[in-house]
Structures are given as structure tokens and as C-alpha cells.
Amino acid sequence: MKVTTLACIQGSWIPAFLPKKVLDIGSGTGLLSLMLAQKYLCSIDTVEIEGDAFAQLRENVDRSPWSNRIKYHHQDIVSFARQKRKMYDFIISNPPFFTNQLKSPNSKINQARHDDSLTIETLVKLCASLLGDHGKISILLPPSETEILENISEKNSLYISHQLAIRDSTDKPTKAIVSILTKEQQIPEIQKLLIKGSNGQYSQDFIDLLQDYYLNL
């Protein structure tokens, strides 16, 4: 399954925080969990429902140097949340991107990209129930869905502390936003990231953020 630049940015961008107990919701092939395990000395629970993605997740984790700190769970997050009594100090999710948009004929792509099975509202409620008092949540969404996220979060006593607005280049609009949510209300800190400059090369900010994970920057 494809590794996206946006997911790599999300996994790299965690403002001033050293997570210990991590939950990766909809973990796909394990990219975010592996990035976090590389950077932090943390224990990680990964939850993935799609069969092929989970098979790749399991293989990737088992072959990694951090397999003893990552536990994978082949189930939906609603069932997982009902069974788990553990509270997490960091929850990360790259959830379904497209609400009420045209679907692909590929059912696996639909399950990965659409919110039929996991809505933003359900995701936020689950995160709120699993988050410790001083924990943080990282969610990556397009701008339109981020507005929905902000409204739903406040209804569940979660608040934006940081946001990273991502653009492909100077002539492109914001493509996606990483939002950090906490239970503590505060004035959000807004940052911007340009992936490539006018010369078509990776920007220095992008290089600084991803250099621990990309081999050829």
C-alpha cells in the first residue's frame, strides 16, 4: 500500500511532547507507528480493520527493530475501545479523507478513504474516551473536514492546541492540516509547511522535519 508524504509529515510533526503510551487508529501498514517507535521510547497499540493492510502491518512491525514495543490489533476501533481500559497519552490517526464524495470501484480503497465506517464524530468521541488528562491527539484531514473536526471536538471537550497547514508548493492551496487536540483549552498555535519551493525542490523546512526518516534529503 502506498506511503504518502502527508502521513510522513504527520508522523514527524509532534510539538514539544514525549509520548509514552501511544494508540495508532487505522494504522494501515504501520507507517506512523514505526515512525513514532523510531523517535520515542514508547509502547504502541496499532488498530487496523482491513485485512491486506493488517497483513502488511504485521509483517512490517515484526521485521522492525521495535517489534517488542508495538502490538497490532486486527479489529475496528469501536470494538477495541470497548475492550480496552488503558488510557493513552498520545493518539494518532490518519482517518478517512473523503466525506460524501465519489467513491472508487475498489472496496479496499473506499474503506481506507471514506468515512462510512468511521465518521469524524465517532473518531473524536473514541479519542476523548481513551485519552489521558494531559494527553494529545494528532489527526490529519483536508481543510473542509478540519472545520468539521474543530466543531465536533469542542462538543467533546477537546481543543486545538497546534495546527500545521500543508501546501505542495507556493501556487497551491492548503492540501491538508495536522491538528493537535488536548483536553486543555488554549489559544491555538498555527504553523505552515511548504513541501516544495518555487524551484521544485524540497523546502528547507520539509527537509528539517523529515531528515530522520527520508534517506535521500
Backbone bond lengths (Angstrom), bond angles and torsions (degrees), N, CA, C in turn:
res aa  C-N    CA-C-N  psi(-1)  N-CA   C-N-CA  omega(-1)  CA-C   N-CA-C  phi
1 M - - - 1.460 - - 1.529 109.13 -
2 K 1.302 116.25 148.75 1.456 122.13 -172.24 1.522 112.41 -70.03
3 V 1.327 115.53 135.99 1.466 122.00 172.57 1.524 107.81 -92.62
4 T 1.323 118.18 123.48 1.464 120.60 -176.20 1.517 111.80 -97.59
5 T 1.317 114.80 149.66 1.464 120.44 176.35 1.524 110.76 -61.80
6 L 1.344 116.62 -39.02 1.459 120.46 -178.86 1.531 111.21 -60.60
7 A 1.334 116.77 -42.72 1.457 120.19 178.81 1.528 110.79 -64.49
8 C 1.314 116.80 -38.77 1.471 120.24 177.35 1.521 111.17 -62.45
9 I 1.322 116.37 -40.15 1.467 120.14 177.37 1.519 110.23 -63.47
10 Q 1.331 116.46 -45.22 1.465 119.53 179.51 1.529 111.36 -59.15
11 G 1.324 116.73 -44.89 1.457 120.18 -178.92 1.515 113.52 -66.10
12 S 1.319 116.75 -24.36 1.470 121.12 -178.79 1.520 113.03 -88.15
13 W 1.343 116.42 -23.55 1.467 120.66 -169.72 1.525 110.57 -103.13
14 I 1.324 115.84 94.40 1.465 122.17 176.27 1.523 107.08 -130.99
15 P 1.321 117.82 102.39 1.475 120.64 -173.06 1.525 113.60 -66.41
16 A 1.327 117.01 120.09 1.470 125.14 167.42 1.523 113.56 42.00
17 F 1.324 115.36 62.44 1.464 118.75 -174.68 1.519 109.00 -155.00
18 L 1.330 116.99 140.55 1.458 121.95 177.55 1.524 108.77 -121.37
19 P 1.321 118.11 86.47 1.462 120.77 -176.06 1.526 112.54 -67.93
20 K 1.325 115.78 146.42 1.463 122.04 178.27 1.525 111.95 -114.04
21 K 1.335 116.85 -45.16 1.458 122.20 178.88 1.527 107.99 -115.39
22 V 1.332 116.48 114.50 1.469 122.44 -170.22 1.526 110.15 -119.12
23 L 1.326 115.46 141.64 1.461 122.66 172.15 1.522 108.53 -121.74
24 D 1.328 116.76 126.06 1.464 123.02 178.19 1.526 107.27 -109.46
25 I 1.337 116.90 109.19 1.466 122.41 -175.86 1.522 110.33 -94.04
26 G 1.331 116.96 124.28 1.461 121.05 -176.41 1.508 109.96 68.12
27 S 1.323 115.53 55.59 1.465 121.51 -165.71 1.515 114.38 -75.48
28 G 1.353 118.12 -7.28 1.458 118.90 178.34 1.517 111.03 58.94
29 T 1.310 116.87 -127.97 1.462 121.26 -179.10 1.527 112.70 -90.62
30 G 1.330 117.18 5.70 1.462 120.63 173.67 1.507 116.42 97.26
31 L 1.329 117.11 10.04 1.468 120.19 -176.60 1.524 112.45 -53.75
32 L 1.335 117.47 -53.81 1.463 120.30 -175.52 1.524 111.22 -64.03
33 S 1.317 117.04 -41.64 1.463 120.48 179.78 1.522 111.06 -62.47
34 L 1.322 116.96 -42.31 1.461 120.42 -179.69 1.527 111.25 -67.69
35 M 1.330 117.03 -36.98 1.464 120.09 176.96 1.528 110.63 -64.15
36 L 1.324 116.24 -43.60 1.460 120.24 -179.36 1.521 111.34 -68.04
37 A 1.326 116.96 -38.84 1.459 120.37 179.11 1.524 111.12 -66.14
38 Q 1.337 116.07 -33.40 1.467 120.29 177.62 1.524 111.27 -67.62
39 K 1.320 116.48 -38.09 1.464 120.26 -172.47 1.525 113.43 -89.23
40 Y 1.350 117.01 -33.60 1.458 120.67 -173.20 1.521 111.20 -124.17
41 L 1.321 116.54 149.63 1.454 122.02 174.38 1.523 107.65 -85.62
42 C 1.335 115.60 80.84 1.462 121.10 -173.33 1.525 110.23 -132.86
43 S 1.331 115.38 158.54 1.461 121.04 170.95 1.525 107.84 -98.44
44 I 1.333 116.63 142.02 1.461 120.96 -171.03 1.519 110.51 -132.31
45 D 1.339 115.61 132.03 1.459 122.40 168.08 1.519 107.89 -104.21
46 T 1.333 117.37 125.62 1.455 121.18 176.17 1.529 108.74 -109.44
47 V 1.336 116.52 139.47 1.461 121.73 -179.42 1.526 108.63 -127.30
48 E 1.333 116.82 121.83 1.462 121.95 -179.21 1.530 109.25 -142.58
49 I 1.314 116.88 130.32 1.465 121.87 -176.24 1.521 113.16 -93.86
50 E 1.337 119.74 -31.76 1.467 122.21 -173.72 1.534 109.88 -76.78
51 G 1.333 116.07 130.72 1.456 121.30 -169.90 1.517 115.74 -62.02
52 D 1.344 117.90 -48.82 1.461 120.40 -178.30 1.531 111.30 -66.10
53 A 1.322 115.45 -41.00 1.468 119.38 178.42 1.524 109.84 -62.40
54 F 1.332 116.29 -42.56 1.464 119.35 -179.71 1.530 111.28 -63.81
55 A 1.319 117.33 -38.83 1.463 120.35 178.55 1.522 110.96 -60.88
56 Q 1.339 116.17 -41.82 1.465 120.06 177.27 1.523 111.25 -68.86
57 L 1.336 115.74 -39.11 1.467 120.51 176.81 1.519 110.28 -56.65
58 R 1.318 116.40 -50.67 1.463 121.02 -178.03 1.526 111.32 -60.06
59 E 1.341 115.88 -43.99 1.463 119.58 179.28 1.522 111.50 -64.34
60 N 1.335 116.82 -43.80 1.466 120.46 -179.11 1.519 111.73 -63.59
61 V 1.328 116.32 -42.88 1.464 120.24 179.90 1.521 110.84 -65.92
62 D 1.338 116.69 -46.10 1.462 120.52 -177.20 1.517 112.33 -62.78
63 R 1.326 116.87 -29.55 1.468 120.62 -179.51 1.530 112.60 -87.92
64 S 1.302 117.40 -6.83 1.467 121.10 -175.53 1.531 110.79 -85.92
65 P 1.340 117.15 162.36 1.466 120.40 176.29 1.530 113.31 -73.54
66 W 1.354 116.76 -5.24 1.470 120.24 -172.96 1.522 112.08 -115.04
67 S 1.327 117.15 20.60 1.464 121.09 -175.29 1.522 112.84 -61.04
68 N 1.327 117.68 -27.01 1.467 120.29 -179.27 1.523 112.27 -73.96
69 R 1.343 117.07 -10.72 1.473 119.96 -178.57 1.530 112.58 -111.93
70 I 1.332 117.65 -0.63 1.463 121.28 -178.42 1.528 109.39 -119.35
71 K 1.328 117.18 123.97 1.459 122.72 175.18 1.525 108.62 -111.47
72 Y 1.330 117.01 129.67 1.454 120.17 -178.47 1.529 110.60 -106.39
73 H 1.337 114.42 144.34 1.461 121.74 -175.95 1.530 108.75 -131.06
74 H 1.335 116.57 120.30 1.461 121.55 -179.43 1.527 108.93 -93.26
75 Q 1.320 116.36 83.38 1.455 121.41 179.45 1.522 109.48 -165.66
76 D 1.331 115.98 171.43 1.455 118.90 177.01 1.525 109.39 -81.02
77 I 1.319 115.89 155.39 1.457 120.79 -173.27 1.527 112.37 -68.57
78 V 1.327 118.01 -27.43 1.464 120.48 178.66 1.530 109.92 -65.07
79 S 1.327 117.04 -46.58 1.465 120.85 177.65 1.520 111.05 -65.01
80 F 1.315 116.38 -41.47 1.462 120.85 178.76 1.527 110.72 -59.44
81 A 1.323 116.29 -45.65 1.470 120.47 -178.05 1.524 111.68 -63.64
82 R 1.331 116.65 -35.07 1.468 119.71 178.66 1.531 111.27 -66.07
83 Q 1.315 116.50 -33.80 1.460 120.98 -176.30 1.521 113.03 -84.67
84 K 1.306 117.23 -29.79 1.453 121.67 -173.60 1.528 111.80 -88.96
85 R 1.324 114.72 136.10 1.464 120.07 173.79 1.532 110.80 -110.92
86 K 1.314 115.45 2.13 1.463 120.53 179.92 1.525 110.28 -73.20
87 M 1.326 116.54 142.75 1.455 121.68 173.50 1.532 108.31 -105.55
88 Y 1.302 115.89 142.78 1.462 121.31 -175.80 1.533 110.67 -111.14
89 D 1.335 114.70 146.67 1.466 117.03 174.91 1.529 111.58 -95.91
90 F 1.340 117.04 -4.78 1.465 119.70 172.70 1.521 109.22 -151.12
91 I 1.324 115.89 128.98 1.459 122.73 176.61 1.520 107.55 -124.36
92 I 1.328 116.10 130.69 1.460 119.89 -179.14 1.523 109.07 -127.25
93 S 1.336 115.50 140.22 1.468 119.81 -179.70 1.517 110.31 -151.88
94 N 1.334 113.60 134.98 1.460 121.99 170.78 1.528 105.00 -111.53
95 P 1.329 117.20 81.61 1.474 121.59 -166.45 1.518 113.39 -79.79
96 P 1.355 117.63 177.66 1.468 120.94 177.91 1.527 111.42 -52.18
97 F 1.323 115.45 132.59 1.463 120.67 -171.85 1.522 114.59 -84.79
98 F 1.310 117.75 -32.81 1.451 118.68 -163.01 1.526 112.11 -113.47
99 T 1.311 117.16 115.32 1.453 122.80 178.11 1.530 109.12 -100.12
100 N 1.324 117.08 123.42 1.469 122.36 176.42 1.526 113.21 57.59
101 Q 1.334 116.69 38.14 1.451 120.32 176.97 1.520 109.46 -116.67
102 L 1.338 116.30 169.13 1.453 120.78 -178.35 1.524 111.18 -60.42
103 K 1.326 116.14 141.45 1.450 121.20 -176.70 1.528 111.79 -100.65
104 S 1.324 114.32 155.16 1.452 121.45 173.26 1.530 109.24 -77.58
105 P 1.331 118.65 152.40 1.463 120.13 173.81 1.526 112.59 -69.94
106 N 1.329 117.09 -12.12 1.464 122.33 179.09 1.529 109.19 -85.58
107 S 1.342 116.90 114.47 1.465 120.55 -175.17 1.520 112.14 -64.75
108 K 1.338 117.46 -31.38 1.469 119.99 179.72 1.529 110.85 -68.85
109 I 1.330 116.09 -38.48 1.457 119.39 176.68 1.520 109.91 -65.38
110 N 1.339 116.54 -41.76 1.464 119.93 177.40 1.517 111.59 -58.72
111 Q 1.334 116.64 -43.29 1.456 120.00 -178.30 1.520 110.23 -64.97
112 A 1.319 117.09 -33.55 1.453 120.69 179.99 1.514 112.97 -77.89
113 R 1.367 117.28 -28.52 1.457 119.47 -168.41 1.519 115.49 -112.31
114 H 1.295 119.07 -17.05 1.454 120.80 -176.52 1.516 111.44 -108.02
115 D 1.320 115.67 158.94 1.455 119.54 -172.61 1.528 113.24 -101.06
116 D 1.343 117.92 21.93 1.459 120.41 -179.93 1.524 111.19 -60.57
117 S 1.342 116.96 -41.13 1.456 120.65 -175.02 1.524 112.09 -92.33
118 L 1.312 118.20 -24.12 1.465 121.43 179.58 1.526 108.47 -141.73
119 T 1.312 117.08 100.70 1.459 121.11 179.15 1.524 110.14 -80.03
120 I 1.324 116.24 163.56 1.460 120.45 176.62 1.524 110.17 -60.83
121 E 1.323 116.53 -39.28 1.464 119.88 179.95 1.527 111.55 -62.33
122 T 1.328 116.56 -45.44 1.467 120.05 178.40 1.515 110.87 -63.33
123 L 1.322 116.82 -42.89 1.462 121.37 179.57 1.522 110.99 -59.22
124 V 1.322 116.80 -46.70 1.468 120.65 -178.23 1.528 110.79 -63.64
125 K 1.318 117.26 -43.46 1.469 120.68 180.00 1.527 111.04 -62.62
126 L 1.325 116.79 -42.04 1.458 120.53 178.73 1.524 111.11 -65.28
127 C 1.316 116.03 -43.49 1.469 119.98 178.53 1.523 111.03 -60.84
128 A 1.322 116.56 -43.30 1.467 120.72 -179.74 1.524 111.12 -61.06
129 S 1.335 116.76 -36.69 1.463 120.81 -178.14 1.521 112.97 -75.91
130 L 1.335 117.41 -21.43 1.464 121.68 -176.06 1.526 113.37 -104.97
131 L 1.326 117.12 -3.27 1.462 121.63 -174.36 1.516 111.62 -93.49
132 G 1.337 116.18 133.17 1.452 121.40 174.01 1.522 111.06 -67.50
133 D 1.320 116.40 165.26 1.468 121.10 -173.86 1.521 113.21 -58.39
134 H 1.321 117.41 -33.78 1.468 120.50 -177.13 1.531 111.63 -111.94
135 G 1.323 115.86 21.79 1.451 120.18 -177.70 1.514 113.63 -83.09
136 K 1.345 114.89 175.88 1.461 122.41 179.98 1.525 109.26 -133.67
137 I 1.320 114.93 152.20 1.460 122.83 177.42 1.523 108.21 -124.53
138 S 1.325 116.70 134.96 1.465 121.75 175.54 1.524 108.56 -115.73
139 I 1.346 116.15 122.51 1.459 121.68 179.87 1.525 109.34 -131.32
140 L 1.324 115.88 131.06 1.462 122.48 179.37 1.517 109.80 -105.93
141 L 1.345 116.50 123.58 1.465 121.69 -178.94 1.530 110.49 -146.84
142 P 1.333 117.50 159.78 1.464 120.13 169.68 1.526 110.24 -67.30
143 P 1.339 118.02 163.72 1.471 120.70 -177.09 1.523 114.15 -55.18
144 S 1.340 118.23 -43.78 1.468 119.83 -177.04 1.526 111.15 -63.44
145 E 1.325 117.31 -42.23 1.457 121.00 178.89 1.531 111.29 -71.74
146 T 1.332 116.61 -27.36 1.467 119.60 177.38 1.526 110.79 -64.31
147 E 1.319 117.26 -36.44 1.472 120.37 176.02 1.524 110.63 -61.71
148 I 1.328 116.21 -41.55 1.468 120.59 176.69 1.524 109.67 -63.07
149 L 1.316 116.58 -43.57 1.461 122.06 179.13 1.522 111.70 -57.12
150 E 1.314 116.70 -45.25 1.464 120.96 -178.17 1.526 110.99 -61.22
151 N 1.316 116.99 -44.15 1.468 120.49 -179.13 1.524 111.91 -66.55
152 I 1.327 116.70 -44.03 1.454 120.29 -178.71 1.522 111.02 -69.42
153 S 1.321 117.30 -37.14 1.465 120.95 -177.58 1.519 111.77 -60.55
154 E 1.308 117.23 -46.20 1.461 120.29 -178.26 1.521 111.60 -62.38
155 K 1.328 117.52 -33.31 1.460 121.01 177.21 1.524 111.43 -67.52
156 N 1.323 116.95 -19.01 1.460 122.28 179.54 1.530 111.53 -110.20
157 S 1.326 116.04 21.03 1.478 123.24 176.54 1.525 112.28 59.24
158 L 1.323 115.33 37.96 1.458 121.83 172.14 1.526 108.14 -120.15
159 Y 1.333 116.25 144.11 1.461 119.43 -172.23 1.532 110.27 -136.62
160 I 1.327 115.25 145.93 1.463 121.40 177.55 1.528 109.56 -69.78
161 S 1.336 116.11 125.48 1.469 119.79 174.21 1.526 111.02 -105.18
162 H 1.334 116.34 -35.18 1.464 121.89 179.68 1.521 108.83 -143.48
163 Q 1.330 115.11 150.34 1.458 120.58 172.06 1.528 109.56 -141.57
164 L 1.325 115.35 143.51 1.452 121.74 175.43 1.522 108.10 -122.10
165 A 1.336 116.37 113.39 1.458 122.25 178.90 1.529 108.51 -91.20
166 I 1.328 116.84 124.68 1.461 122.25 -171.97 1.524 110.42 -110.74
167 R 1.331 115.37 129.45 1.464 121.25 174.32 1.521 109.41 -123.08
168 D 1.335 116.75 145.56 1.458 120.56 177.24 1.524 111.43 -67.58
169 S 1.350 116.83 -42.63 1.457 122.19 -177.39 1.527 109.02 -157.94
170 T 1.319 116.24 174.82 1.457 120.83 -174.69 1.521 113.04 -63.56
171 D 1.335 117.72 -27.17 1.466 120.86 -177.63 1.530 112.71 -95.66
172 K 1.325 117.27 10.26 1.463 121.57 -179.26 1.530 110.02 -113.34
173 P 1.343 116.96 147.53 1.464 119.74 176.51 1.530 110.47 -74.49
174 T 1.319 116.10 171.94 1.459 120.79 177.33 1.523 109.56 -58.59
175 K 1.320 116.50 127.57 1.460 122.32 -175.33 1.524 111.46 -92.21
176 A 1.315 116.47 -38.92 1.462 121.34 -177.96 1.521 108.95 -158.63
177 I 1.320 114.82 162.62 1.462 120.63 -179.15 1.531 109.06 -134.01
178 V 1.311 115.74 129.18 1.463 120.51 170.63 1.522 107.42 -91.69
179 S 1.314 116.63 122.97 1.470 121.73 178.75 1.518 109.68 -111.31
180 I 1.320 115.90 134.09 1.463 122.30 173.46 1.523 107.36 -105.47
181 L 1.333 115.81 123.64 1.461 122.05 -178.56 1.520 110.17 -112.18
182 T 1.326 116.18 144.74 1.457 121.86 174.58 1.523 109.02 -138.67
183 K 1.325 115.85 172.71 1.459 120.50 176.58 1.521 111.91 -87.98
184 E 1.317 116.55 -2.16 1.458 122.24 -178.50 1.523 109.77 -104.25
185 Q 1.305 116.90 120.93 1.464 121.32 -177.84 1.519 110.25 -73.72
186 Q 1.325 117.21 134.65 1.456 122.24 -177.24 1.519 109.71 -159.60
187 I 1.325 115.43 170.94 1.461 120.01 176.25 1.525 108.49 -78.54
188 P 1.327 118.89 122.92 1.463 120.77 -176.53 1.530 112.42 -64.67
189 E 1.312 115.50 143.16 1.461 122.12 172.90 1.524 107.81 -100.00
190 I 1.326 117.17 117.95 1.467 122.52 -174.59 1.526 109.81 -104.76
191 Q 1.324 116.37 127.26 1.455 122.01 176.81 1.526 109.61 -123.65
192 K 1.325 115.69 162.61 1.460 121.34 179.17 1.528 109.25 -128.42
193 L 1.329 115.17 146.91 1.451 120.41 177.87 1.523 109.35 -134.70
194 L 1.311 115.49 125.40 1.456 122.94 174.93 1.525 107.71 -101.02
195 I 1.326 117.68 122.05 1.464 119.70 -177.24 1.528 110.92 -71.45
196 K 1.343 116.83 -46.77 1.457 120.45 -179.76 1.524 110.48 -129.21
197 G 1.328 115.81 144.73 1.445 121.86 178.42 1.516 111.68 -84.54
198 S 1.330 116.44 -174.69 1.466 121.71 -177.78 1.526 112.34 -64.90
199 N 1.340 116.96 -20.56 1.465 120.90 178.93 1.531 112.36 -85.01
200 G 1.331 116.65 0.10 1.455 120.26 179.16 1.514 114.50 82.71
201 Q 1.321 117.02 0.47 1.459 122.00 179.22 1.532 110.15 -96.09
202 Y 1.324 115.72 157.15 1.457 119.19 177.57 1.533 110.40 -57.53
203 S 1.325 115.72 138.36 1.461 120.13 178.66 1.532 109.81 -71.09
204 Q 1.324 116.36 160.18 1.462 120.23 179.76 1.527 110.94 -65.31
205 D 1.325 116.83 -36.18 1.472 119.82 177.56 1.522 110.94 -61.90
206 F 1.334 116.55 -41.55 1.464 120.83 178.46 1.525 110.29 -64.73
207 I 1.316 116.73 -44.02 1.469 121.07 179.30 1.524 110.74 -61.27
208 D 1.317 117.01 -45.18 1.461 120.66 -179.52 1.529 111.48 -61.96
209 L 1.320 116.22 -37.29 1.461 120.95 -177.56 1.521 111.92 -73.48
210 L 1.330 117.61 -39.32 1.473 121.45 -170.81 1.519 114.54 -103.69
211 Q 1.315 119.30 0.31 1.461 119.87 -170.75 1.537 113.42 -64.22
212 D 1.335 117.55 -24.05 1.469 119.26 177.77 1.526 112.62 -74.59
213 Y 1.342 116.92 -12.62 1.462 120.71 -174.13 1.522 113.73 -118.90
214 Y 1.323 118.02 -28.95 1.463 121.66 179.89 1.530 108.81 -92.22
215 L 1.315 117.20 133.82 1.452 121.12 -176.87 1.526 113.06 -78.44
216 N 1.328 116.79 -26.91 1.471 119.69 -172.19 1.520 111.79 -122.33
217 L 1.315 117.76 58.36 1.466 121.57 175.29 1.517 109.72 -110.54
